[in-house]
Structures are given as structure tokens and as C-alpha cells.
Amino acid sequence: MEKFLNIRALEALPGVGHKTASVVMSQAFEQPSFPVDTHIHRCAKRWGLSNGKSVVQTEKDLKTLFPKKTWNKLHLQIIYFAREYCQARFHDAERCPICSII
């Protein structure tokens, strides 16, 4: 089963895109993956970690910046951090511990 389980096989399923396949690989099968959603994409751009032009580019940029063993946990940490401190609407840079220093 495991030799058939990969991100490309998941993406081939109807209605499953790259982000969903990445989340499944990361959360269900504990395979290193860095799913990029709108929170991660926005924060990576704000924090200067990526040029922010596309989620595909953001994913590539973040994968080169962070060790593979941290990807599964880090993507969730960024999402939760963004929801709490670095929101899209009514963003207050002084309230965000990262934006306030960069």
C-alpha cells in the first residue's frame, strides 16, 4: 500500500488539489509536507520569507528555508499564529509579535 501512497496519487482523485493532498500526507500519514493555505501564504509574504506571488512559489520557498523534519508541525503553527496575531482583515502590525519587529 505504501508504495502507492504519494501526493500525486492523491491529487489524481476527483476534487483533491495539491493543498488537500499535502494536508492528508502530513496529518494522516505523517509524511513531510508543507501545505500552504491563505494564512501561510499571506504571512510568508509579510515576513519576507517568500515573494508571495503564488502558493506554489511560497511552498517552494518555505521548503528551502526550513528543515524537512519541521514542515508538518510548522505549517500548523503558522496557521494558528496567523489566526491569532497576523490576521488578514484589520491587521495590526504592532499586535503581531513578528510584524512588530520586522
C-alpha positions as CSV (number, residue, x, y, z in Angstrom):
1,M,0.0,0.0,0.0
2,E,2.7,2.5,1.0
3,K,4.5,2.4,-2.4
4,F,1.2,3.6,-4.0
5,L,0.6,6.3,-1.4
6,N,2.0,9.5,-2.6
7,I,0.9,13.1,-3.2
8,R,0.5,12.5,-7.0
9,A,-1.9,9.6,-6.4
10,L,-4.0,11.7,-4.0
11,E,-4.0,14.6,-6.5
12,A,-5.4,12.3,-9.1
13,L,-8.5,11.7,-7.1
14,P,-11.6,13.8,-8.1
15,G,-11.8,17.0,-6.1
16,V,-8.4,16.7,-4.4
17,G,-6.0,19.5,-5.1
18,H,-2.4,20.0,-4.1
19,K,-3.1,21.6,-0.7
20,T,-5.6,18.9,0.3
21,A,-3.2,16.1,-0.8
22,S,-0.4,17.8,1.2
23,V,-2.6,18.1,4.3
24,V,-3.6,14.4,4.0
25,M,0.1,13.3,3.6
26,S,1.1,15.5,6.5
27,Q,-1.6,14.8,9.0
28,A,-2.9,11.3,8.2
29,F,0.3,9.7,7.1
30,E,3.0,11.8,8.8
31,Q,4.9,12.3,5.6
32,P,6.9,15.6,5.4
33,S,4.7,18.1,3.6
34,F,4.2,21.8,3.8
35,P,0.6,22.6,2.8
36,V,0.3,26.3,2.1
37,D,-3.1,28.0,2.7
38,T,-4.0,31.6,2.7
39,H,-2.7,32.2,6.2
40,I,0.7,30.8,5.4
41,H,0.9,32.5,2.0
42,R,0.0,35.9,3.5
43,C,2.4,35.6,6.4
44,A,5.3,34.4,4.3
45,K,4.9,37.4,2.2
46,R,4.5,39.8,5.1
47,W,7.5,38.4,6.9
48,G,9.7,38.4,3.8
49,L,10.0,34.6,3.6
50,S,8.6,34.5,0.0
51,N,7.8,36.8,-2.8
52,G,4.2,35.8,-2.3
53,K,3.2,35.7,-6.0
54,S,1.7,32.2,-5.8
55,V,1.1,29.5,-3.2
56,V,3.2,27.1,-5.3
57,Q,6.2,29.5,-5.1
58,T,5.6,30.1,-1.4
59,E,5.6,26.4,-0.7
60,K,8.9,26.0,-2.6
61,D,10.4,29.0,-0.8
62,L,9.4,27.7,2.7
63,K,10.6,24.2,1.9
64,T,14.1,25.6,1.2
65,L,14.1,27.8,4.3
66,F,13.1,25.2,6.9
67,P,14.3,21.7,7.7
68,K,12.1,18.9,6.3
69,K,11.6,17.4,9.7
70,T,9.8,20.6,10.9
71,W,7.3,21.0,7.9
72,N,4.4,19.1,9.4
73,K,4.4,20.9,12.7
74,L,5.5,24.3,11.3
75,H,2.7,24.7,8.8
76,L,0.1,24.3,11.6
77,Q,2.0,26.6,13.9
78,I,2.0,29.4,11.3
79,I,-1.8,28.9,10.7
80,Y,-2.6,29.1,14.3
81,F,-0.3,32.1,14.8
82,A,-1.7,33.9,11.9
83,R,-5.3,33.4,13.1
84,E,-4.4,34.9,16.5
85,Y,-1.8,37.6,15.7
86,C,-1.4,38.2,12.0
87,Q,-4.9,38.3,10.6
88,A,-5.8,39.3,7.1
89,R,-8.5,41.8,7.9
90,F,-7.8,44.7,10.3
91,H,-4.2,43.6,10.6
92,D,-2.4,45.4,13.5
93,A,1.3,45.1,12.9
94,E,2.0,46.3,16.5
95,R,-0.1,43.4,17.9
96,C,1.8,40.8,15.8
97,P,5.0,39.8,17.6
98,I,6.7,39.2,14.2
99,C,5.3,42.1,12.2
100,S,6.1,44.5,15.0
101,I,9.8,43.8,14.8
102,I,10.3,43.5,11.0
